[in-house]
């Protein structure tokens, strides 16, 4: 009876896996020890559409954040394991590529036509202060919020059976002690460690970041998917 139940459980898990529209796989982790103060890792991974139809979803595939900060965002997030034990470490890696922020953008004030302002308003929540700053300085001195494009540009579409590769460079400053209230963790110098990536694909939580028209179209699209997809565990060297 015990083996029969185990067989049923295995078949059930296989059936679930076969019904998954996406596969997430860590292909390779390349280690760089050129800088003695830190160790860099290049994580190469891919997403595959397992279906015979297009699938689309919200995701920032080139970002990688801690499981503590990515569980309700469209960023892939990582978990660290020591042997088979999950370590809730918090932030382990520093960011290598922060990307350009709106407040760092510059424009020649001579090019700031009414058409340009109208175009910028499609993407950013511009106040009179922001417009005045652009006219005088050519950049934003006051913090600015992105509009719908901030989330719309994160839509990824994969064709049937398409796989798409991504790469992320992260760095570890060789700290081993982590305090994540109320727990303390220490990365062993001798044990094996693994990293796992999860993507949480959502639609409804982004409603307030979309125009009503975009939101209704997304909700009506059966190929716009949501769900939780977890990669394989890949060994990462903290020794």
C-alpha positions as CSV (number, residue, x, y, z in Angstrom):
1,X,0.0,0.0,0.0
2,X,2.8,2.4,0.9
3,X,4.5,1.9,-2.5
4,X,1.2,2.3,-4.3
5,X,0.6,5.6,-2.6
6,X,4.1,6.8,-3.5
7,X,3.4,5.8,-7.1
8,X,0.2,7.8,-7.1
9,X,1.9,10.8,-5.6
10,X,4.7,10.6,-8.2
11,X,2.2,10.4,-11.1
12,X,0.3,13.3,-9.7
13,X,3.5,15.4,-9.5
14,X,4.4,14.5,-13.1
15,X,0.9,15.4,-14.3
16,X,1.2,18.8,-12.6
17,X,4.6,19.4,-14.2
18,X,3.3,18.5,-17.6
19,X,0.4,21.0,-17.3
20,X,2.8,23.8,-16.5
21,X,2.9,26.4,-19.3
22,X,6.5,27.5,-18.4
23,X,9.7,25.9,-17.5
24,X,12.4,27.8,-15.6
25,X,15.9,26.4,-15.7
26,X,19.3,27.6,-14.3
27,X,21.7,26.6,-17.0
28,X,25.1,27.7,-15.6
29,X,26.7,29.8,-12.9
30,X,30.0,31.3,-13.9
31,X,32.3,32.3,-11.0
32,X,34.7,35.3,-11.1
33,X,37.3,35.8,-8.4
34,X,39.4,38.5,-10.0
35,X,38.5,40.9,-7.2
36,X,39.7,39.5,-3.8
37,X,37.2,41.6,-1.9
38,X,34.2,40.0,-3.6
39,X,33.1,37.1,-5.7
40,X,31.0,37.7,-8.8
41,X,28.6,35.2,-10.3
42,X,27.0,35.3,-13.7
43,X,23.8,33.3,-13.5
44,X,22.6,32.1,-16.9
45,X,19.0,30.8,-17.0
46,X,16.2,30.4,-19.5
47,X,12.4,30.3,-19.7
48,X,10.6,28.0,-22.0
49,X,7.1,28.1,-23.3
50,X,5.9,24.5,-23.1
51,X,2.6,25.1,-24.8
52,X,1.5,25.2,-28.4
53,X,0.2,28.8,-28.1
54,X,1.8,32.2,-27.3
55,X,2.1,32.9,-23.6
56,X,2.6,36.4,-22.1
57,X,3.2,37.6,-18.6
58,X,4.7,40.4,-16.5
59,X,8.4,39.9,-15.6
60,X,11.6,41.8,-15.2
61,X,13.9,38.9,-16.2
62,X,17.2,40.7,-15.8
63,X,16.6,41.6,-12.2
64,X,17.2,39.2,-9.3
65,X,16.2,40.0,-5.8
66,X,16.1,38.3,-2.4
67,X,13.1,36.2,-1.6
68,X,12.3,38.7,1.2
69,X,11.8,41.5,-1.3
70,X,10.5,39.8,-4.4
71,X,7.6,37.7,-3.2
72,X,5.0,40.3,-4.4
73,X,6.8,41.8,-7.3
74,X,7.5,40.9,-11.0
75,X,11.2,40.4,-10.2
76,X,12.6,36.9,-10.2
77,X,13.8,36.1,-6.6
78,X,16.4,33.8,-5.3
79,X,16.6,31.4,-2.4
80,X,19.8,30.0,-0.9
81,X,20.2,26.5,0.5
82,X,22.9,25.0,2.6
83,X,22.8,21.4,1.6
84,X,19.1,20.7,1.8
85,X,18.3,23.5,4.3
86,X,16.7,26.7,3.1
87,X,18.5,29.7,4.7
88,X,16.3,32.8,5.0
89,X,19.3,35.1,4.7
90,X,17.7,38.3,3.3
91,X,19.9,40.2,0.8
92,X,23.0,38.2,0.0
93,X,24.1,39.8,-3.3
94,X,24.9,43.4,-4.2
95,X,23.5,44.9,-7.4
96,X,25.7,45.1,-10.4
97,X,23.5,47.0,-12.9
98,X,21.1,49.4,-11.3
99,X,19.9,50.7,-14.7
100,X,19.1,54.3,-15.6
101,X,16.5,56.0,-13.4
102,X,14.1,58.7,-14.6
103,X,15.7,61.3,-12.3
104,X,19.0,60.7,-14.1
105,X,17.7,61.3,-17.5
106,X,18.7,64.5,-19.3
107,X,17.2,66.4,-22.2
108,X,18.3,69.6,-23.9
109,X,15.8,72.2,-22.8
110,X,15.7,73.5,-26.4
111,X,14.1,70.2,-27.4
112,X,11.3,70.4,-24.8
113,X,8.4,71.1,-27.1
114,X,4.7,70.7,-26.1
115,X,4.8,67.4,-28.1
116,X,7.7,66.2,-26.0
117,X,6.0,67.1,-22.8
118,X,2.8,65.3,-23.9
119,X,4.9,62.2,-24.7
120,X,6.6,62.3,-21.3
121,X,3.3,62.6,-19.6
122,X,2.3,59.2,-21.1
123,X,5.1,57.6,-19.1
124,X,5.7,59.8,-16.0
125,X,3.5,61.5,-13.4
126,X,4.7,65.0,-14.3
127,X,3.8,67.9,-12.1
128,X,4.3,71.6,-13.0
129,X,7.4,71.5,-10.9
130,X,8.9,68.7,-13.0
131,X,8.1,70.5,-16.2
132,X,9.7,73.7,-14.8
133,X,12.8,71.7,-13.9
134,X,13.1,70.3,-17.3
135,X,12.8,73.7,-18.9
136,X,15.5,75.2,-16.6
137,X,17.9,72.3,-16.0
138,X,17.0,69.6,-18.6
139,X,16.5,67.0,-15.9
140,X,14.4,66.2,-12.9
141,X,15.5,67.5,-9.5
142,X,12.3,66.3,-7.8
143,X,11.6,62.6,-7.5
144,X,9.3,61.3,-10.2
145,X,7.0,58.3,-10.5
146,X,6.5,56.3,-13.6
147,X,3.1,55.7,-15.1
148,X,1.7,52.7,-16.9
149,X,4.8,52.1,-19.1
150,X,6.7,51.1,-16.1
151,X,4.7,47.9,-15.9
152,X,3.6,47.6,-19.6
153,X,7.2,47.4,-20.8
154,X,7.6,44.4,-18.6
155,X,5.3,42.2,-20.7
156,X,7.1,39.3,-22.2
157,X,5.6,37.2,-24.9
158,X,7.0,33.7,-25.8
159,X,6.0,32.0,-29.0
160,X,4.9,28.3,-28.9
161,X,7.8,26.1,-27.6
162,X,10.1,29.2,-27.6
163,X,12.9,29.4,-25.1
164,X,14.5,32.7,-24.1
165,X,17.8,33.0,-22.3
166,X,18.7,35.6,-19.6
167,X,21.8,36.5,-17.7
168,X,22.4,38.3,-14.4
169,X,25.7,39.3,-12.8
170,X,25.6,39.4,-9.0
171,X,28.3,39.8,-6.4
172,X,28.9,38.4,-2.9
173,X,31.1,40.5,-0.6
174,X,32.2,37.3,1.2
175,X,30.2,38.0,4.4
176,X,29.1,34.8,6.1
177,X,27.0,36.1,9.0
178,X,23.4,37.2,8.3
179,X,20.9,38.4,10.8
180,X,17.3,38.3,9.6
181,X,15.3,39.2,12.6
182,X,14.8,37.1,14.7
183,X,17.0,34.5,13.0
184,X,20.8,34.3,12.6
185,X,22.6,32.4,9.8
186,X,26.1,31.5,9.0
187,X,27.3,30.4,5.5
188,X,29.6,27.4,6.1
189,X,33.0,27.4,4.5
190,X,32.8,23.7,3.9
191,X,29.2,22.8,3.1
192,X,27.6,22.8,-0.3
193,X,25.3,25.7,-1.3
194,X,22.6,26.0,-3.9
195,X,20.6,28.8,-5.4
196,X,17.0,28.5,-6.7
197,X,15.1,31.1,-8.7
198,X,11.3,31.6,-8.5
199,X,9.1,33.8,-10.7
200,X,5.7,34.8,-9.4
201,X,3.6,35.9,-12.4
202,X,0.6,38.0,-11.4
203,X,-2.0,40.2,-13.1
204,X,-4.6,41.6,-10.6
205,X,-2.0,43.2,-8.2
206,X,-0.9,45.5,-11.0
207,X,-4.3,46.9,-11.8
208,X,-3.5,50.3,-10.3
209,X,-0.4,50.6,-12.5
210,X,-2.3,50.0,-15.8
211,X,-4.8,52.0,-17.7
212,X,-8.3,50.6,-17.5
213,X,-8.2,49.6,-21.2
214,X,-4.9,47.7,-20.8
215,X,-6.1,46.0,-17.6
216,X,-9.3,44.8,-19.3
217,X,-7.4,43.5,-22.3
218,X,-5.0,41.6,-20.1
219,X,-7.7,40.0,-18.0
220,X,-9.6,39.0,-21.2
221,X,-6.5,37.4,-22.8
222,X,-6.4,33.6,-22.0
223,X,-2.8,33.5,-23.0
224,X,-1.8,36.1,-20.4
225,X,-0.7,33.7,-17.7
226,X,-0.1,33.8,-14.0
227,X,1.4,31.3,-11.5
228,X,4.4,30.4,-9.5
229,X,7.4,28.7,-11.4
230,X,10.4,27.4,-9.6
231,X,13.8,26.5,-11.2
232,X,16.2,23.7,-10.4
233,X,18.7,24.1,-7.6
234,X,22.1,25.0,-9.0
235,X,25.3,24.8,-6.9
236,X,26.9,28.1,-6.0
237,X,30.3,28.4,-4.4
238,X,30.5,30.2,-1.1
239,X,33.5,28.2,0.1
